[in-house]
Amino acid sequence: MPSKRNRSKTPDGARYDAQVTDRVPSVEDEIDRYLRTGETDPHHAAWSGGFMERANRARDDLRGTLIREVRRLAEGRSYAPPPCGNIVALTRRKVEPMVRGLFPRAEQELVLATLEKSVVLLTSENIEALLLDQGFDSSAWTLANLYLAGLGAQLVGDDAPRLVGLSEGTSCYVSPEYFAEDDPFADFIVHEAAHIFHNCKRASVGLRETRTKEWLLNIEYRKRETFAYSCEAYARVLERAMSLSHRRALAEEYGSIVRISEERVDPAEVARIVAEAAAARNGWKLILGRCAPASRPRSPFQQLRHSRAGSDVAR
């Protein structure tokens, strides 16, 4: 039975849910809470000094303790060398059909040059530097648990999600556990590359930006995971299919069981999109069309005019 774990987690930054009380938590309290939950106080009230001084002290204490805990939990464990060889070449091979299907020929090489370097394979040699480099404390905590899960080690947080990858910005962090995935329709690299399309601005990869074309692809916010899962499954259908009829049969096989546990996604909708894509001339464009915004978003000025017009009618 294929795994139904979430493919990835895209952090939204630190969250602070502690109730306001008269007692200011100690540094030890904050470190303990961070290790258990990945959450931190954005005001760093437990540390002394001005805001920047508190922030620097908190970062040193929280990340330092996290790294020491990862060392302790990972002791005596190691990853087998991944079978992929060159991760850049593998990533390009995985994402190239998607890029060719979604972008004009003149833009394809610039997009591919960005995506092929986006995947970072976690190892014992790079994990500590990666934990220090993360912009958010919550991202570092999730990455630490991703690394430990791939080793089969105890996680830092008891309730931490078991993931095979983490996406942030234009970087996709992959555990070697990715290569042991047993679902024939799973492909984390394609899934996360699909998220980069709505996270990355055109100008950042050297493409011309306009008022209506700011991001690589315009995808409805609520459909982002649907888009990524659909691209992931369709990529595997194309990779495995020997003919058009085989492609349709694989799409039907994909939809025969529930393979997604992500709460933000309707598995039946993804299965329908994949089936339609398998029968289409350009399935990638069909997937994009199913996940595009219903209408072009208004500019702030247009929204203001619309609001005023509505007020006038009401009066």
C-alpha angles and dihedrals in degrees: 000000000000117000116260096199118135111271096221149341125229109200120223094200133266121332125202115201101159115132117247110255137161090253118084109216117243125241088255090053092052093047091049092049091049093052092048099044112007089239124130139183108256089208094052089217094168092066125072130238136043120327097270091044090050091047093052093046091047092050092050093048097042098043093040092053091045092053092048090050091050090051090051096048094043095048112131094010129103141171123251111238108272115250094228099085105196108033092196092055091046092050093050091050091050098048102034097087090051093050092046090052098046107038136055114258092251091059101040101088094050091051092046091050089058098043097045090062096042100087119087117190112213116234137164087253097058106027098091094049090047092052090053093047097055114113095215127049089221091055092053091050093050091047091051091053091046089055094047093046090056089054092050088242130140111277124241091238121042092217097041113133116250105237137172094208147008127214125201125164107319095335124096115194113205130192116216083241084081089077091057094055109134100198107102090209096051124105117158093185093059091041094055095040086058089057091052089064092069095034098053126072119225093235092058091065095041099264125133115261126211134182091266098033108056101132129049089253131008106231127171108255094231090049099053096102091041088054093048095048092046092051091047095053095041091051090056091046090054093044093053103035121103096188143001091269090049089050091055091046092052091049089052090049090051091055095045093087136025109261101166127076096175108126093213093060133072104217091202091056091051090049090052092049092049091049091051091046091051090057096043129093090234108021093180092062090047091054090049091049092052091052101039121111113274090237138004109278115249121242116245089257091052091048090052092050091048091050093050092047090053091050092052092052091049091054 
